[in-house]
Each structure stands twice: as structure tokens, then as C-alpha cells.
Amino acid sequence: MSIARIEQACAALPDDWLRPARDIGIARFAANGFPSTRHEDWKYTDLAPVAERTLAYLANPPPAQPAPVEPLQDHGDSMRVLFVNGRLAPGQRLPVAEGLSLVALADADAAGRARILDRLQALRADPAADLAALNAAFISGGLLIEIAAGARIERPLEILLQADGQPVAAQPRLVISAGANSQVTLIEQYAGTGAGLTNAVTDLHCGPGAQVSYTKLQAESPDTHHVALQRLVLERDSRVQVVQLDLGARLSRNDLQVELGAPGAEVSIHGLFVADGTAHVDNHTRLDHLAPHTLSSEIYRGIAANQGRGVFNGKIVVHDGADGTDADLNNRNLLLSQRAEIDTKPELEIYADDVKCAHGATTGQLDANALFYLRSRGLAEAQARSMLVNAFAKEILERIPLPRLRETVQQGLELRLARDAEAPA
Amino acid sequence: MLKIDDLRVSVDGKPILNGLSLAVQPGEVHAIMGPNGSGKSTLAHVLAGRPGYEVTGGSVQYHGQDLLDMEPEERAWAGLFLGFQYPVEIPGVNNVYLLKAALNARRRHRGEEEINAIEFLKLVREKAALMQMDESFLNRGVNEGFSGGEKKRNEIFQMTVLEPELAVLDETDSGLDIDALKIVANGVNSMRDPARSFVLVTHYQRLLDYIEPDYVHVLADGRIVRTGDKGLAEALESGGYDGVLAEAANS
């Protein structure tokens, strides 16, 4: 691994308080490098193309002034923050709301710095965290989002992470802290043009009793590579509803890790991934039940069309002492062509007594009986197929918190899969 | 309207229909009866175009067109409707949404304008009332969580909205209690029209107490062995299939 090149690229970054943190990231990444397919969690996803792009793109640090990006469709009454090429876009006025604090990482105050450093150091010994270390080496452009204890943020906060089409290695980082009994809706949206590279890290900490709706929509350009680590830590009686949509990019790998750290913590996850064309989409989730009476429910749907390849791995670990855990994982996948493939593996590790765990995974094709039924009613084959695919995705899409965003995503998916159906299989 | 001539059909290489012939004129109601395994459902499926059936001989003409050459949706556009013996549950596809899409698909292919939302809602409400279906059913997934009887009622409800010219009803009476059977029969009878025909595939005579057929055919070993009027169905009810089949073999 050409660490010299990474160090060189980092040296170009401003000399701020984050430099020691960046050095830690460089050191860790230098020691471990990119995840290898020899590691069980990475056996289906070869990051060689990502490594190649990273090294090539590091030679071009993102320009301080990115090119203007096409504004994403506005979905009504939300607050918006723009990232371009992985960094908080300069010259924007950050939204203001009572109880909400948005600060560039580099400008964080003492308390903010402590929080950021704490999250930087809390890295698991797994390869996804090595990618997070690489991200940490470029951490200056990130954002700290804090919701004050007891605050109820009415308007959803949309973080738009766009690429301007330049060959840069975007390393966005969001550090989010929802205070005790706060309430907030967060939407993280990735979009862009060109053959970009994104290595994203989101850290979300939920204080006692916090209620957070957190949606990630990955709709990057079809030539982009996207890897991401999301770490959620839930304290006592906090509740997070996650919607995870992995719809774009040529190669994407998403690691969602949730720590249910105190009694009463509850997470629900609704995920959808779509691999069409020749895309490779890999979703790994890991839920750690660390305390008694923690709840998780996870529903993942995968669609692979054409020569698309999907991977889903859902791991639930119920730790010693986490009695009264209730965990439910369900993954269903749909293959729309002979050459499409999805590999799925739910994994349960249970070290506690008195737990309720259920898991199931299936992969199949469109139901031939349903298809014939719809056609017998007069729906053309393409329309009938599209109706069944939409029905399959609907269970997840209807969880998107903004109705208009939901419509946009649904229509986009319909068009895409219709196009894919027309392409020779 | 429908002319089936010497139809021969196999499934997985096994012959099921062995030279079946049947002619249906506009306005007629034909009942096709027969013991299990006689090929009744195969006939219904082949008429609707279900994949998996191999036609090895004969022909089916519908309004002078080669029906077997048409896709299932083309048959629907041409006015054919199949009432399924086992209606499929399709969670996530709304009942009314499907009906509207189906109705409009047919209208488009006939060069007619799409139905407007108010007109459609009125039509759907009227037919739901006729079938004594609660309106909450309309916005559920297609047949999702419906009981057997509700599914059958939903089939006839769809038929009354889509107004086909030829309805093939595959064992629509099976699994219905008497009240539901009356509702279903009432739905069918409300549709009777000099220009509309029905083919009722059934195992039991009791459906014919409520829907009076013009012709009753007995199917055995993949061909029609006897044809008569309503009286034949009554003879089947009293003598069973064995008696009628033995008589047919001797004649």
C-alpha cells in the first residue's frame, strides 16, 4: 500500500486540531490496508478496484472550490446541508433550528472535540473500521451534528452528499449526537455524476430516550464506487428507525453496525438494495445486543436484475447477560434474470438465556402464478412484472419518512427496472 | 363466439385433453362437469393462456381469431375472463389499483379513453355492493388474507367490473357456503346478456340450481362424452358420474 501517497495527500490538508486524529487514521490504515477477500466478511466483495481508484485519485486532492452541482429535488419542508466531494461545501449557510447545532468538525468546541475523538477511537477490530481509518485520515471536511437534550427538531434534516464528477476520493464523515429524549429525522442522500469514489463514515450516538429516524439513500452514479460504515450506539430506552436504501453505484459495500448498549434500546431497520446492470451491492449488518431487554427488528429486501450481484449478511450477536433480547431478522431477495445472483446469510450468535430470536432468508424469482394472474386480467407482461417488483419493494419504500422523496425513489426505481427488463438478459 | 375443435393438450408429456370439441354462441351458458382429473381445469387454463400446457392438436377460435396464438393479456383485451379456482394472493398490489390498470389496459387496446377516477370509483362501489363486499376489501392487497369464499367473491367482483364477453369460471362454487354461493350466482346472473357467454367449470350440480345453464357437458378422459340440458346435471346429481359415464360408454 502506497502509504507515502496517503501521507502526502493528508499533508496538504489544513493544520488544525484534527491532525493527531488523522495521524491515528493513517497509522491504522498503514498497518492494515484495504480489506482482503480472504476475510470471511469480505469474501464476496473484492475492493481491488476501490483501492486502485483511491490511490489514483489521492493524487488529485479535491479542489477547495468544487464545481457547482445540480441541486437535488427539494422534497418540501426540510433543512438541507450540502457536501460536495465528501466535504462540507464552502459558502453555504447552515440551517438553524432551536436545539440543533451544526458545526464543521474542524471548528468544533472543546466538548465537540471530545465527542469526535471518542468516536474516532472507538473503532472495532474489523476491516470495515480500517476503511473508516482511511476516512479519518481525511477527516477535516466532516460535520458535527448535535441535538440538544429534550429538543424536538420538527423539520427533517437532509444531508446531501454530492459529487461534482471530478476524479476525487470523497471521504465524508458525519458525527451525530442525539441528546437525551431528543427527537429528530435525518436523511443522508448520496448522488452525483462521473466515476467517483466515496468512503463514508457516519457515527450516530443516541442518548437515553432519544427517538431518531435515520434514512440513508445511496443513489450514486452508476460508475461510482461507494463504501460506507455506519455505527449506531443506542443508550437506554432510545429508539432508532433506520431506512437503508442502496440503489446506485457500480460497486457498493455498506456496513451497518448497531450497538444496543442499555436496557430498552430498540432499533428497527428496513433495507432495500438493488443490483442491476453489472452492479455489485454488498450489505453487511451487525447488531450487538449488549444489555437486557433490547429489541431489534430488521427487514431487508434485495433485487438483482440483469447481471447484478447482491450480497446480504445480517449478523445478530446477543451478548452474555442480554437476557430478554428480542431480535427478528428477515431477508427476502428477488432475482429478475437468469444471470443475476444474490448471496444471503443471516447469522445468530447467542450467549444469553431467555432470548427471542427469529431469522429467515429466501431468494426467488417473480411468482409465476401471480404474473399469470395479472396478465389474465389484461396487464401486459412488462407492466405485470413491474407491478410485482414494486409490490416487493413497497414494504421498504413506504418507510421513507418524506412522502415526496418516497415518490421520487419509487418512480426512479420503476423506470430503472423497466429499462433493465428491456436490455438483453 | 368460441369454437373449440378436437383440442388435444398435454402437461409434461402426459395427454390431458384428448380431442375436445365445444361451440359456444353469444348469450349462452355452458356448464362443464366431470369427475376429478377429467381435464376441466386444464381446459379453463388453456383457454386463458396459462404457460405450461402443450397443445398437441386441434384449434380454438374466438370471434374468428386463433385464440391459442394470443398472449394471456391479449385474450383479456379481446374480452376473455378466467375466474380462478385458486385466486392468487398478491400482497403489495392494491385490489382497486389492479382493477383500474386492467380496465384501462383493455380500453387502451380498444382505442377507448381511460376511465376517469370518479366514474371508476362509482363503478367499483356499485359492483362491490352487488357482491356484498365491504369497501375495506378494495384497498387491501389482491386477495391478501382473504378467506376462500372472499377470494371467489373477489373473482366475480372483478368480472362484473371488467365486463368480459366470455367468462370462464373455474370451480367458482367450490368452497362456498350457501349464502356466498347465492351472492356469486347473483353476480353472474346480473351479467347475463345476449352478447355475453359463460363457461362454468364445476364438479357439483348445486351451482346450477342458481345459475341456469343452456347446455351441460360431461367431460371424461379429456373429451366431452355427453351433452344435454339442465336435466343432465340433475341425472348426475342422482346417479353420480359413474352411472352417466357407463351409459355414455354403452351408447
Interface residues (C-beta under 8 A of the other chain):
Chain A: D367 A368 N369 A370 F372 Y373 L374 R375 S376 R377 G378 L379 A380 E381 Q383 A384 M387 L388 N390 A391 F392 K394 E395
Chain B: A48 G49 R50 P51 E71 P72 E73 R75 A76 W77 F81 L82 F84 P87 V88 I90 P91 G92 V93 L98 L99 A101 A102 L103 A105 R106 H109 G141 V142 Q158 L162
